[in-house]
Amino acid sequence: MHHYFRNWHGRVYTVGLVAIALFTVHALASLIFDIIGLAPSSPQWAAVLILGGFLALAGTAVGLQSLNSSPQRLTGLVSGASSMALLGTYSVRELMGQQASWALAGAGMGLIIGGTLGFWTARRQGFCQVAIALISSLCTYGTAFGLSTWTIAAVTTQHWGLALGLGLVTGFYLWLTQRALKWTYHQWQHGLKQPSSAIWF
């Protein structure tokens, strides 16, 4: 009977992570494609810098977290706050009809909730920690994808120095993505081995 309930908890745990991954991919794709092609002269350029900053922070933090030699609570706080700020922005924006003020409110709520969860679950291997790591890992890939589009644009316009620099940073974030996803996978496996009462936190 105990084995049955353990398997049941494990299935719910995994399905929950898959649902979070699908939602995150959809949200990040919507946010990124909204800003691709905007130039520095665009009135919305500030949104590009804010989105890019949150993506880069989340990706870098979870990449450092995967090294296990970094301050786990600090990197957990940064990755949680940054990644949840993005999801908060998307969710509230969609619910409230594309209004910028509501999007900012969503980002603020995400920062607080994500930062708190990231800080307190950084040294555990339950659902919350793995979920934040998964979301941040996908943010890492989002960063690499966004940088790659700028790299292609630089090549197209023959700005070779800029293209080289952007290409190197893109490669770095692809490497971070690989590390972060691998670490998240191992955290998921360890989480499944915990007692059912501890699997979520």
C-alpha positions as CSV (number, residue, x, y, z in Angstrom):
1,M,0.0,0.0,0.0
2,H,2.8,2.4,0.9
3,H,4.5,1.7,-2.5
4,Y,1.2,2.4,-4.3
5,F,0.8,5.8,-2.7
6,R,4.4,6.6,-3.3
7,N,4.0,5.9,-7.0
8,W,0.8,7.9,-7.1
9,H,2.6,10.9,-5.5
10,G,5.4,10.5,-8.0
11,R,3.1,10.5,-11.0
12,V,1.3,13.7,-9.8
13,Y,4.7,15.3,-9.1
14,T,5.9,14.5,-12.6
15,V,2.6,15.6,-14.3
16,G,2.7,18.9,-12.4
17,L,6.3,19.6,-13.7
18,V,5.3,18.7,-17.3
19,A,2.3,21.1,-17.0
20,I,4.6,23.9,-15.6
21,A,7.1,23.3,-18.4
22,L,4.4,23.6,-21.1
23,F,3.0,26.8,-19.6
24,T,6.5,28.3,-19.2
25,V,7.4,27.5,-22.9
26,H,4.2,29.1,-24.1
27,A,4.6,32.2,-21.8
28,L,8.3,32.7,-22.8
29,A,7.6,32.2,-26.5
30,S,4.8,34.8,-26.3
31,L,7.0,37.3,-24.5
32,I,10.0,36.8,-26.7
33,F,8.2,36.9,-30.0
34,D,6.5,40.1,-28.9
35,I,9.9,41.9,-28.7
36,I,11.9,40.2,-31.5
37,G,12.6,42.8,-34.1
38,L,12.3,45.8,-31.9
39,A,15.1,48.4,-32.4
40,P,16.7,50.6,-29.8
41,S,14.8,53.5,-31.2
42,S,11.5,51.7,-30.5
43,P,9.3,53.1,-27.6
44,Q,9.1,49.6,-26.3
45,W,12.9,49.1,-26.1
46,A,12.8,49.3,-22.3
47,A,10.6,46.2,-22.3
48,V,13.3,44.4,-24.3
49,L,16.0,45.3,-21.7
50,I,13.7,44.3,-18.8
51,L,12.7,41.0,-20.3
52,G,16.3,40.2,-21.4
53,G,17.6,41.1,-17.9
54,F,15.1,38.8,-16.2
55,L,15.9,36.0,-18.6
56,A,19.6,36.4,-18.3
57,L,19.4,36.6,-14.4
58,A,17.3,33.5,-14.1
59,G,19.5,31.5,-16.5
60,T,22.8,32.6,-15.0
61,A,21.5,31.9,-11.4
62,V,20.3,28.4,-12.1
63,G,23.5,27.7,-14.0
64,L,25.5,28.8,-11.0
65,Q,23.2,26.8,-8.7
66,S,24.0,23.6,-10.7
67,L,27.7,24.0,-9.7
68,N,26.7,23.3,-6.1
69,S,29.7,25.4,-5.0
70,S,27.7,28.7,-5.2
71,P,25.6,30.1,-2.3
72,Q,22.5,28.1,-2.9
73,R,20.0,30.4,-1.2
74,L,21.3,33.4,-3.1
75,T,21.2,31.8,-6.5
76,G,17.8,30.2,-5.6
77,L,16.4,33.6,-4.7
78,V,17.6,35.2,-7.9
79,S,16.5,32.4,-10.2
80,G,13.1,32.2,-8.5
81,A,12.5,35.9,-8.4
82,S,13.6,36.5,-12.0
83,S,11.8,33.5,-13.6
84,M,8.5,34.1,-11.7
85,A,8.6,37.8,-12.5
86,L,8.4,36.7,-16.2
87,L,5.6,34.3,-15.6
88,G,3.8,36.9,-13.5
89,T,4.1,39.5,-16.2
90,Y,2.7,37.2,-18.8
91,S,-0.1,35.8,-16.7
92,V,-1.4,39.1,-15.4
93,R,-1.0,40.8,-18.8
94,E,-3.1,38.1,-20.4
95,L,-5.8,38.2,-17.7
96,M,-6.0,42.0,-17.6
97,G,-5.9,42.7,-21.3
98,Q,-2.4,43.8,-22.3
99,Q,-2.2,46.8,-19.9
100,A,1.3,47.8,-19.0
101,S,0.5,48.7,-15.4
102,W,-1.0,45.3,-14.7
103,A,2.0,43.6,-16.4
104,L,4.3,45.5,-13.9
105,A,2.1,44.5,-11.0
106,G,2.4,40.9,-12.2
107,A,6.2,41.2,-12.4
108,G,6.2,42.6,-8.8
109,M,4.1,39.7,-7.5
110,G,6.3,37.2,-9.3
111,L,9.4,38.7,-7.9
112,I,8.1,38.4,-4.3
113,I,6.6,34.9,-4.6
114,G,9.4,33.5,-6.7
115,G,12.2,35.0,-4.6
116,T,10.6,33.7,-1.4
117,L,10.1,30.2,-2.8
118,G,13.6,30.1,-4.4
119,F,15.2,31.2,-1.1
120,W,13.5,28.8,1.2
121,T,13.6,25.7,-1.1
122,A,17.1,26.2,-2.4
123,R,18.6,23.4,-0.3
124,R,15.7,21.0,-0.7
125,Q,14.8,18.6,-3.4
126,G,11.0,18.8,-3.4
127,F,8.5,20.0,-6.0
128,C,8.9,23.7,-5.5
129,Q,12.7,23.7,-5.9
130,V,12.6,21.5,-9.0
131,A,9.8,23.6,-10.5
132,I,11.8,26.8,-10.1
133,A,14.9,25.1,-11.5
134,L,12.9,23.9,-14.5
135,I,11.4,27.3,-15.2
136,S,14.8,29.0,-14.9
137,S,16.4,26.4,-17.2
138,L,13.8,27.2,-19.8
139,C,14.6,30.9,-19.3
140,T,18.2,30.1,-20.0
141,Y,17.3,28.6,-23.3
142,G,15.0,31.6,-24.0
143,T,18.0,33.8,-23.4
144,A,20.1,31.8,-25.9
145,F,17.3,31.9,-28.4
146,G,16.9,35.7,-28.2
147,L,20.6,36.2,-28.5
148,S,20.8,33.9,-31.5
149,T,18.3,36.1,-33.3
150,W,20.4,39.2,-32.7
151,T,23.5,37.2,-33.8
152,I,21.8,36.3,-37.1
153,A,20.7,40.0,-37.5
154,A,24.3,41.1,-36.9
155,V,25.6,38.6,-39.5
156,T,23.0,39.7,-42.0
157,T,24.0,43.4,-41.6
158,Q,27.7,42.4,-41.7
159,H,28.5,43.7,-38.2
160,W,31.1,40.9,-37.7
161,G,32.5,42.0,-34.3
162,L,29.0,42.3,-32.8
163,A,28.1,39.0,-34.4
164,L,31.1,37.3,-32.9
165,G,30.4,38.7,-29.4
166,L,26.8,37.7,-29.5
167,G,27.6,34.3,-30.9
168,L,30.0,33.6,-27.9
169,V,27.4,34.7,-25.4
170,T,24.8,32.6,-27.1
171,G,27.1,29.6,-26.9
172,F,27.6,30.3,-23.2
173,Y,23.9,30.3,-22.5
174,L,23.4,27.1,-24.5
175,W,26.0,25.5,-22.3
176,L,24.3,26.9,-19.2
177,T,21.0,25.5,-20.5
178,Q,22.5,22.0,-20.8
179,R,24.0,22.2,-17.3
180,A,20.7,23.6,-15.8
181,L,18.5,21.0,-17.4
182,K,20.8,18.2,-16.4
183,W,20.9,19.4,-12.8
184,T,17.1,19.9,-12.8
185,Y,16.7,16.3,-14.0
186,H,18.9,15.0,-11.1
187,Q,16.9,17.1,-8.6
188,W,13.7,15.6,-9.9
189,Q,15.1,12.1,-9.5
190,H,16.2,12.8,-6.0
191,G,12.9,14.3,-5.2
192,L,11.0,11.2,-6.2
193,K,13.1,9.2,-3.7
194,Q,12.0,11.3,-0.8
195,P,9.1,10.2,1.5
196,S,5.7,11.1,0.2
197,S,5.2,13.6,3.0
198,A,8.4,15.5,1.9
199,I,8.1,15.2,-1.9
200,W,6.4,18.6,-2.4
201,F,8.6,20.9,-0.3
